[in-house]
Amino acid sequence: MRGFERLASSAPSSIEVHALSHHPPFTIHQTIESMSEPETRPRALVAIVIYKCFTVGLLTCVAIGLFLTSKRHDSLFAFAEEYMMTGKREIIKAGLRQVLSVSTTKMQFGAFVALVYAAVNGIEAFGLWHQKAWATILVVGIVGITIPVEVYEIIQKASIVKFGVFAINIAMFIYLLRHALAEHKKQHQ
C-alpha cells in the first residue's frame, strides 16, 4: 500500500495538470459531443483533395518509372529484342527508342522533379483537407502560374487529356480563389 500512497501523493492535482497542459480543460461530455458532429467539408473541396491525391499517386508512379528506366537502359532494350512478338516488335522498339534516347541524367532529373511535384501536391491535399488558409493560397498560386503554360500546350497540340486537366485546373482555381476572397472579406468585417 505504501507504493500506491507514494504514487498518489506525487501525482499532480487537476489544477497542476491544467497548468502544465496547453489545452483548456474539457469534460467527457464535450468530447463525445464533438465526436458526434462530423466536420462537414464542401463537396468541391473534397473533390479537389481527391484530385490532388490522384495526382500524387500518378506523379509518384511516373517518378519510379523514370528512375527504374534510367537504371535499366540496356536491359530494357535487350528485353524488347528478345521477347517481343515479331509483328509488334517494330512498334515497341520505336517507343523504346524514344524513351531510351533520353539520357539517364535527364530521366533522373525528371524523376526528381516528379517526386518534388508529388510532394507539393500531397502538402496541398493535406492543407486543403484540414481547411488551412495557406493551402488555399498555395494551390491558387501554383495553379495560377501554370495556366499560361497549359494554354500554350493546348495551342501547340490539343488533346482531350490536356483540355480536361486544363478545365479541372480552371474550375479549381476559380473555386479556391472565390473561397479565399470570401474568407478574407469575412475576417475583415
Salt bridges, closest charged atoms under 4 A:
GLU33 OE2 - HIS29 NE2 2.48
GLU39 OE1 - ARG41 NH2 3.91
GLU81 OE2 - LYS93 NZ 3.14
GLU90 OE2 - LYS93 NZ 3.77
GLU124 OE1 - LYS52 NZ 2.66
GLU183 OE2 - LYS186 NZ 3.46
